[in-house]
Amino acid sequence: MHFCDCEDQQCSVCEPMKNATERRFYPVEREAEQTNRTFTLTRKERGEVIYEMTMQIADSPDLTDMHNPRTEHAIRHAKCFEHYAYNKANVVEEYDNLIENYVLCRGRLLARHRSL
């Protein structure tokens, strides 16, 4: 994917994507308790999840040009996805459901928007 190879350290499109894929599931403090994650994703797996999600959200057949301004909307959703799914899921099954619900919900919103 382009954003994994982009050498522009100030790239407003690629840097957020790099940061999103670099996160790891460390113990997190939630409601004054430590919660240990029971699953991890590799950089490649995380990149694939975000890439597939952004393709659906951006409704684009090709996002290989990550500098295209049309992808900025998708990048913002990728950041929201990080918070929505990564920060809330405690087990693999819950994480998978959050991904599915996130993408389906936004797919319905996009379909409704296009039909207006």
Secondary structure, 3 states (H helix, E strand, C coil): CHHHHCCCCCCCCHHHHHHHHHCCCCCEEECCEEECCCCCCCHHHHHHHHHHHHHHHHCCCCCCCCCCCCHHHHHHHHHHHHHHHHCCCCCHHHHHHHHHHHHHHHHHHHHHHHHC
